[in-house]
Amino acid sequence: MAGTLGYFLYTYASYACLAMYNEMFLVYVALFSTSFAAFTLTMMSFDLQRLAVCISNQLPVRFVGGFLILISVTPGI
């Protein structure tokens, strides 16, 4: 849910701030505002102590970090 709300937040922030002004501008701002509020409430509802227990020390941090760096420097096709 947080990921979907983050997607909507990013999309409508882009529409409201980067797109040209048109007749849908107020709709974009309203959708951006509601997705921001919902995303904030969702992120604040996480139990951080329980989340820390769910993430183990066996997480392959170096592999994931190296993969993300590789993807970021590789030119797109």
N, C-alpha and C positions, 0 to 999 in steps of 0.2 A: 504494500500500500504506500509506504514511504517513497519507494522508487517511482511509482506511477505519479504520485503527487509532485515529486521533484521534476519529473518530465513535464507535467502540465505547468509547473511554476516557470521552468526555463522557457518553454514554448511561448507562453503568454507574456512573459517579461520581454522576450524578443519581439513579439508582435506589438506590444505597447511602447517599447522604447526604440526599436530599430526600424520598424516598418513606417512607411509613409502614413501620414494622417489621412483617414478616410471616414466613411460613415460608420464603420465598425469600431472606431477607436474606443468609445466608451464601453463597449462590450468587452474588448480586450483588457481594458483596465479593471473592469469588474471581475472578469475571470482570473486575472493575475492576482487581485486582492484576495479573492476567496481561496485560490490555490495556495497562496502564501500563508493565510491563516490556518488552513487545514494542514499544510506541511509543518508549520510551527507546532501546532497542537500534537501532531503525530510524533514529531521528534522529541517533544517534552514528555510524552507518555512512556518512553522507554525506561525500563528499570535497569540502571547502569550496573548494579551489583550482580544481578542475574545475567546480564549480558557478558560481564567479565568471566563468569563461570562457564558460559557456553563456548567461549573462545579459548582454545587450549594453546599451550606452548608449542605444540607440534605443527602449528600453522606454517606452511612453507613461505615465509616472508621474503627471503632472498629470491626465490624462484619467481614469485608473483611480482615483486619489484623489478626484477630484471626483465621479465616479460613486458611489463608496462613501459619501461624505458625503451625496449626494443621496438615496440609498436609505435611509440611516439616519434622516434627518429627515422623510422622506415618510411620512405616516400609512398604515398598512396598510388594505387593503380588506376 
